[in-house]
Structure formats: structure tokens, C-alpha cells
Amino acid sequence: MTLHRKGVGRAVVYIFLILFLIVELFPILWVVATSFKTSIDIFNWPPKIWPNPVTLSNYAYIFNDMNLQNYLLNSIIVAIITTVICIIIGIPCAYAISRFRTGGKGLSSWILMQRMIPSVAIIIPLFILLWKIHLLDTWFGLAIAHVTYSLPFGIWLMIGFFGDIPIELEESGMVDGCTRMGAFRRITLPLVVPGLVAMAVLIAIQSWNEFLYAVILTSSRKSQTLPVAISVLVHPVTDILYGEMCAAAVVAIIPVFIFTLSIQKYLVRGLTAGSVKG
């Protein structure tokens, strides 16, 4: 009877997970299918999931007429700059707060609270600042804006990872002759690689998807990112280019998917489990 109940419970869990997966993946499947549909099939009723016939005209439009590859390159560069700045600043800050209790117990919570400030509340000061230092409509200027909301989250995340590393490991290294910086570089930093990768992935995705700063702080194709390019396909007065918009969305999804898939093994936090045993 117990085995029967376990079997029924497992079947219910599997059914729930399958239904959840269908609900989560269906919008992505619909966007991908729509990107290959003609205008007639997009507005066809009843709607067809699979395109028939398949057309590449939507992709031809975004790459030939819109030059979407330029926006794609801008997004990649801005995301890389944002991530690198957050890593360079965030790692030392998180380590100092975790190991030396810099700022007291409330500092980590205060840092996380900065992430809760609405972006629209600081967009005007940011615009004026970037205008004064001649960084409007540049990759670096937009990356600075992205750092303002990504860095607090990154620091808060890394505080937890550094806190999971036993301080005895560093003390053992210093007993063997390492300096504080040497123990950090040779012992602690390699152990927080999963956390560092998780931080980098989340920050890069946040920068990749950000729209408000990108649309206000950039004004030309030399620095505008993919979300801005996709918004151009929405014409409130004339028409919404659904097929082209879905094609651009697919292009925006693919790099993030490949990037996350390639480093997924580093996203497991269990690397340091049992590090002080034996």
C-alpha cells in the first residue's frame, strides 16, 4: 500500500512538472514558429502553430533592412563591459564585507536595498551626469547605467558565497606562508567560481534585457541595444510587424541560451561541499 501511494504521488508530481514545462515553453515555441510565418498565417483564424509555408522573409528584413547585427553587437559589448565592471568592483567589496564585517551587519541589507530603487527614479540624474562627462550614446555610458542596478545585487550575492567558505582554509594557507591576498587568490577565489559564474550570468542577462536606460541614454545605432531595436518594430500608428518582431526576439534569445548552456556546470553551488573534511 505504501509503494502504491508513493507511485501515485510520483505520477502526480511528474504530471504537474510536464504541465508546468508546457506552459513555460509554449510562448517560446509560439514566438519561434511565428518568426517563420507569413503575414497571412500570423493573422489566420483558427491560428496555426506550425508555419505553412515556411518563410525567411522576417529574418531577411531584420538583418538586411534593419541591420540587427549592429544592435546585437552593441548588446554583447555593453553586457560584457557591465559584467566585467561588476566583477572587478563587486568581488573585493563582497569579500571585505563577508570576512571583515565592513560596515557592520546592516551593510549587506542596505546594499541589497539599492537594487530596489526604481530605475526611473535615477534616470534623470544619470542622464545629466553622462551628458556632462560626454558619455551619452556610448557603450561605456550605458554600461555605467547598468552597473548602478546590477552591482548591488552582485555584491549581495557574492557575500553569501564568500560566507560559505570556511575561514579556516584561509588561515591554514596563511600559516603555510601565504599573505592575505595570496590566500584569497589561491584558496578562496577558486572555491567561489560557481558563485562568480552565477553572478556573471545574472548580471549579463539583466544588462542584455534592459530597456529603459538603453532607450533614453542612447540615440543612434552605434550604441543602441537589441531591446531598443525590437521596440522600433512596434508602430502604434501604422502597424506592428509581428513576424519581424518575433524573428528579432529569437535572435535575442539564442545568445543567452547558448551562453547559459555552455557554463551550466559551474552554476552548481556544491563545489565547496566537504572542503574542510578529512
N, C-alpha and C positions, 0 to 999 in steps of 0.2 A: 504493500500500500504506500509505503514511504517512497519507493522507487517510482511508482506511478505518479505521485504528486510532484516529485522532482522533474519527471519527464514533461508533465503538463506545464509546470512553471517555466521550464526552459523553452518549451514551444511558444508560450505566450511572450516571453522576452524576445525570442527570435522574430516573431511576427511583428511585434512593436518596433524592433530595430529596422526591419525591412520596410515597414510603412514610413518610418521616420526618414530612412535613406531615400525613398521615392519622393517624399515631399521636399527634401532638401535638394535633390539632384534634378528634379523636373524643371525648375526655372532655368537652370544652366542648359539643360538639353533643349529647351524651347528657344533660348537665345541662339544656340549653335545652329539649330535647324532653320530658324528664321533668317540667319545670315546667308543661307544658300537659297532662299526663296525669291521668286519674282514678286513684283508689287501686287499682282493679281492674287497670287497664292497667299500673300500675307493677310489680305482682307477677305479671303474666301470664307464662306459660311455654308456648312459647318467647317470649322478650322481643321486643317490637315497638319499632323505633327511632322511627317516626313515631306521634304520638298519634292515636288514632281512637276516640272523638270528641275534639275539642279542647275543653278546659275552661279557664276563667279563675278557677276557684274557689280555686286555690292563691294567686294574686295577690290576690284579694279578701280572703283570710284574713290575709295578711301586712300589707296596708295598712289594712284595716278593724278587724280584731281585735287585731293586734299593734302597729299604728301604726308600721310600719317606717320611715316617712318621718322620724320623730323621730331614730331611730338613724342614718339616712342623713345628716341634717343635722349630728349630732354628729361623725360621721366626717369630714365635709368640713371643719368648723371646726377640729377637732384637727389634721388633716393640714395645713391652711393655717398654723395657728399654729406647728406644728413646723417646717415648711419655712421660714417667714419667720425664725424664731429661728436656724436653722442657717445661713441665708444671711447674716444680719447678723453673726453671730459667725465663721462659717467663712471668708468671703471675706478679711477682714483677716488672720486667722491664717495662711491658706494663702499669701497674698501676702508676709507678713513672713518666713515660713519659706523660701519659694522665692527671694525676692530678697536677703534679708539673712542667710540661713543661721542664723536664730534657733534656738538650742538645739543647733546642731551637726548633723552628718549623720544621727545616730541618732534625732532627734526625730520625723521623719515616720514611721519604722517603729514607734516607741513609740506614737504616736497611733493608728496602724492596729491595734496590739495591743489597745488599749482596746476595739475593736469585737469582739474575740474573747472578751471576758469574758462568760460565760453570764448571760443576763438574770435567771435565778433566783438568782444569787449576790448581786445588789444589790437585789432586790425588797423585802426586809425593811428595810434602811436607808432606801430611798426611801419606803416606806410610813410609817415613823416620822417622817421629815423632812416629808413632805407633811401628815401629821397635826398636827405641831407648828405649822406655818405656816397651817393651816386651808385647805389646797388639795386635800384628798381629795374625790373625787366632783365634780371640776370639770374643765372643758375645759383650762384652763391647767395644772393639776396633771398631767393625763395627758400633755399636750404636753411638759412638762418631762421626764417619764419617757422619752418617745420621743426627746427630744433627746440623752439620755445615750448611746444606742447609734447614733443617726444622725449626730451631729455629727462624731465621729472619722472615719467613712467619708467624709463630705462634705469635710472638711479635706484628707484624704489624696488624694481625687480631684482637688480643685482645685489642689493643689500641682503635680500633673503638667501641668495645663492652663497654669498660670502659667509653668512651666518651659519650655513650648513657645514662649512669646512671646519673641522676641529682645530682650534688654535695650537693644540699640542704638536701638530705636524710642522707648523712654522717654528715653534720653539725647538723642536728636535733639529731642524735644519740650521738654526742659529747656533745651537750647541756644537754642531759639526763644522762651524766656521762661516756659515752664510751671514750676510748682512740682512737687515730687514727687507731691503729692496730685492736682494738675491733670493730670499725665502719666498717673497711674493712672486717673483718672476719664474722661479724654478719649481715651486711646490704648489702654491695656491692657484696661480693663473691657469696652469694646465688642468686642474681639477674643476674649474668653473667654466670650461669650454662649452658644455651643454647649455649653461645659463647664458653665456656670452652669445652663442648662436641663436638661442631663443630671443634674446634682446634684439639682436641684429635683424632677425626675420620680422618681428613685430614692428620695429621702427621703420624698416624698409617698406612694409606693406602699408603702414599709416601714411608715409610720405607718398607712396605710389597712388593711393586713393584720394588724397587730399584735394579739395576743390576750391574752397573759399579763398585761401591765400593765393592759390595759383591764378584764379580769375581776376583778383584785384591787384596783385603785385606784379603781374606780367601783362604785356600788351602787344607782343609780337610773336611770330612763330619761332624766333631764335631762342625763346625761353619758356613758352607755354607748354604745358604737360598734357598727357592723354585725357584726363577728365575734362579739361577745357576744350579740347578738340571734339570730344563726344558731345559736349553741350552745344557746339556750333551746329550740329545736325538737327537740333530742335528749332524749328521756325514757327513761332506762335502765330504769325500772320498768314504765312503761306502753307507750309506743310511740315510734317515730321517725317524724316527719312528713316523709317523703322528698319528696313533691311540694312542700310549703311550703318545705322547706329548699333545694331546687333553685331555686324561684322567688326566694327571698332571695339565693341565690348569683348568679343572673342580674342582679338589681338591683345587687349589689355589683360585678359585672364591668363593667357598662355605663359608669359614670362614668370609671373608669380607662381604658377603651378609647377613649372619646371624647377625653379629655384628652391621652392619648399620641398619638392620631392627629392631633389639631389642631396639635401642635407638633413633629411628627416631622422637619420640615425643619431644625429647629435642633439636632437630635441628631447631625449630621454634624460631625466634628472638623476637616474640611478647610478651614474658613473662613479660617484664617491661613496656608494654604499659599502660599508665594511672596511673603510680605508684605515681605520685605527685598530682593526682586529688582528690578532696573531702576532 
